[in-house]
Each structure stands twice: as C-alpha cells, then as structure tokens.
Amino acid sequence: MSYTEVFPMEILQGVSESNSYILIISSPENGKEIPILIGDYEAQAIIMAQEGISARRPMTHELFGKMMEEFGLTLKKITIDKFEEGIFYATLHLSDGFNKKKIDSRTTDAVVLALLNRCPILMETSVINEAGVEPNALLNNSPSQKSHIQQEETLEELEALLKQYEEEEAYEKAAEIQRRIDKLTNRQTD
C-alpha cells in the first residue's frame, strides 16, 4: 500500500440536507481534493479541533485523548485505507513506546483525533485516485458554499453573535463567525 499525507482543508455545508456537511481533504502531492460527507456533530468537532476551541466539558474526542494520555498511549498517525460504497475507512496507529496497535475508526473521529494530537493524516493513494476531485470542483458546483450563517453588516453584530454561539456551545457556528470577524478586521486594517 502506498500512502500520501493529506490535510483537512475546509468544511462546506451540504446542499441536500441542512445538517449535512462536506469535509474537504486536500492532497497537495497529486492536486486532488477528497470530499467526505459528515454530520453536524462531526463538523463541529473538526472545526473546534482546527480552531483550538475547547468545550466547557470534554467532548468525546477530548475524553478519548485524555484516556490515551493517562494510559501512556500516543497517536502516531491515522490512515484512511479504503473507500467502499461511499464510505471511508480509517485506522488509528497507537503506541505505548513498546507496542504498536491499530484500531479501526470512523474517518471523522480519526481526523479529529489527528488534529487534536497534531499527527499526520495519511490516505491510501488508490483512495485519493478513486474519491478525489479537481480543486474547487465542489465550490464551482455548489449553490450554497461555505456556511448557513447569514452575512452580518457590522463588527459589533458579529461579536454579539459570536458571544451568543459560545454561550450556547455552538462551536462550529462560533468558529465560522470568528473567521468572519478576522476577515472583517483584516480588511478594515488594510
């Protein structure tokens, strides 16, 4: 098997259902993007891991990470090994310093754990070839691109919305608003 390092790039809102999202994984080595259909909870967990946002109470992935730490396990890498009937299959590669273990995992769970542990995400080259699309192909064909959060006019409105989402623990929406605030403040300072 031949593996290529890939990177979670962005999350798009799905066009068929309001609670579906598409995780875009980029393969710079061969220029492909791999779309993975995910749910609302998975999108929120990935965005929180990418943005370094923690919930008030540990989420499942944080709990699993803490358990690994307590038992002296290190996540060395994750591999996305197979794509069959529209489903991606992933493996967690763990070590206790002496023994190596492989654990079957849902791809989204593996990606979140890789982001939290800052370890490589590798995808089998045949999976990239089978499931990959040309860059921006999904953006060019998608009527609703990145988000279901409506455009706000002022920085104050965005900050109020950010505070509300954080209080509601709607971290995916909070991360989206934070990106918009960052974009707006960068534009204002240019």
N, C-alpha and C positions, 0 to 999 in steps of 0.2 A: 504494500500500500504506500502511496505517495501523498504526503500532506503539505498544505500550504497555509501559512499564517493568514488569518482573516481578522477583520476589525468591525465591531458594531458601529455603524455609521449614523443612522437616524431611524426614527420611528414615524411612520405615516399613518394617518387614520384610514381604516379600510373603507371602501366605497359601498360594500354590500350591507354591512351591519354597523350600527353606531358603537357597539362595544368591541369591534374587531380592529386590530392594528396590524401593520406590516413592519417587521424589523428588517432593515436593510443592512446586510453584512457585506462589506467590501473586501474584494480580493485584489489588492494592488498589483500582485505579481502577474496576473493574467487579465486585469482590467475588467473583471466581471463584478456585478452586484448580485447578491443572493437574497431574494425576498422570502421571509418566513412569516407566515400568518400567526399572530399571537393574540391573546385576550387582553382585557383591560388590566387585570391584576399583574400580568407578566410585563405589560408595557410600563406600568407604574414602577415595578421593581427594577427594571432595566434602567429607566430614566433616573431613579433615585441612586442607583449604583454609579452611573456615569457622572452624575452631578455631585456625588458625595453627600447626599442628603440622608439623614437618619430619622426614623420614626421615633415617636416618644417611647414606644415599646418595641422590642426586637421583632422584626418581621421574620418569616420562616427562613429566608436565606441568611439573615444575620445570626439567627439562632443556630443554624447548621454550621456556619463559620465559627461561632464561639465554641460549639461542641468539638469541632475539628481541632481547634486551638487547645482546648482543655485536655484532649486525648493525644496531643502531640502529633497530629496529622497535618501535613502540608499538601495543599492542592498544587501540583506541579504544572499541570496543563489540562485543557479539555480538548477532546477531539470530536468532531462531527463526522461520523463514519459512514453514514448510509442515508439515502433518500429513497423512500419506498412508498408508493401510493399516496404521495403528497405529504408524508411525514418524515421529518428529520430525526435521526437517532444520534445521541451523543454519549460520550463516556467521560467520567471524571477519572483523572490519574492522580492517585494519592500516594504519599509516602510517610512513614514514621521515622525515616532516617535509616532504617534497616530493610524494611519490606516495602514492596510496591504493590498497590491494589488498584484494580479497575472496577468502577461502579457504573452501571447503566444509569442514564439520566435523561430526563426531558431536556431538549436543547435549550429552552428558555431558562430553566433552572441552572443549567451548566454555564450559560453565558453570564447570568447574574453573579454566580459564584466566581467565575473567572475575573469579572470586573472588580468585585469586592476584594479578591486576593491578588489582583494585578498579575495574573499569569496568562500565558499565551493561549490563544484560541486557534486551533488548527482544524482545517477542513480537508477531507479526502478530495484529491484532485478530480476524481470522477464525479463526485457530488457537485463540485463547482461547475464542471462542464455540463452536467445534466440540468441543474436547477438555476444556474447563473443566467443573468440577462445583461444586456449592454447598459453602461452607466446612464442614469436618468431616464431609462425606459419607462419606469413606473410613474415618475413625475410627469412625463410628457403625455401619458395616457390616463392620468387620474384627475377627475374633476375636482375632488377635494384633496388638496395636497396635505400640508403638514398637520393641521390642527383643527379641532372643533371649537376652540376658544375664539370668541369674536374679537375683532380688532378694536382696541380702545384708543381714544384720542390723546389722552394726556398721561404724563408720568405719574401724577397723583392717583389717577384712576387705576393704573396698572399696579401701583404699590398697594392700594387698598384691596384690590383683587388678590394680589399675592398673599397679603396677610390673612384674608378670608380663607384661601385654599390651604394655607399652612395650618390654620386653626382647625379646619375640617379634616386635616391629614390627607388631603387630595394632592399628594406629592407630584404626581405626573403633571397635573394642571399647574401646580406651583412652579415646577421646573420650566414649563413652557412660558409662563408669564415672566419668570426671571430672565430667560433668554431674550424675550421681547424688551424687557427693561434694559438689559445690557446693550441690545442693538440700538434702542432709542437713545440712551445716554451716550453711546459712542458716536452716534450721528450728531447729537447736539454739541459734543465737544470738538468735532472735526471742523 
